């Protein structure tokens, strides 16, 4: 049997659902995105498992308004600044990090991209709020999130061949989980829109610490990385390929001007369909072009 483990990214808290119900809901959504459209039905003997950890990243007593930029933790603000260094280096060079006004810089970058500045600021705040809660070395959320992902992969392992498809922050959680749980087995890891290589903000905070490069986990047979050319979270461009050993296939794709980082946008691409087709045929991805 072929098993696909879906590991979500940021902004996936499913209010009103228990963690187990949320995991099933996640699996159903990803099944529909992968196999409900032009790529055909779910292949025979294929099961999709949801690895849901968003509830572990919710701050205690979270309320509406807590996700405003000024309410970001110091770590969250630092991560936003480090991200801006990568995506808008001209502003970083002109102002310097110590004198940076994050709200102004985010607004300037949003305008350059053609996005509404207020909606864009809120999206950035939500993204880096969750990333900071995961990466905070003093928070139990990191271990808890890894445990959730490890349990989903272990369940898939009991069913047979296992492919893990991880998106956004989920690629970071999955990477660390696979290193932390060597007893797990993954036939094919597919990372989508991954910030794993984001310097100083993510890459240099990974566990295990890159020395000096990261590496494909020893329990993972193959690794395919897929990134949209305009994905401002999957930075720097070609970063995963250039910063990690063991990436078998690195694919650039084009999704949509607005949809450049959503899981649904990625899951409906030819690149993901082709990677999963290799799974169904029991073949490896080989080494493809950058």
Secondary structure, 3 states (H helix, E strand, C coil): CEEEEEECCCCCCCCCCCHHHHHHHHHHHHHHHHHCCCCCCCCCCEEEEEECCHHHHCCCCCCCCCCCHHHCCHHHHHHHHHHHHHHCHHHHHHHCHHHCCHHHHHHHHHHHHCCCHHHHHHHHHHHHHHHHHHHCCCCCHHHHHHHHHHHHHHHHHCCCEEEEEEECHHHHHHHHHHHHCCCCCECEEEEECCCCCCCCCCHHHCCCCCCCCEECCCCECCEEEEEECCCCCCCCCCHHHHHEECCCEEEEECCCCCCCCCHHHHHCCHHHHHHHHHHHHCCCCCCCCC
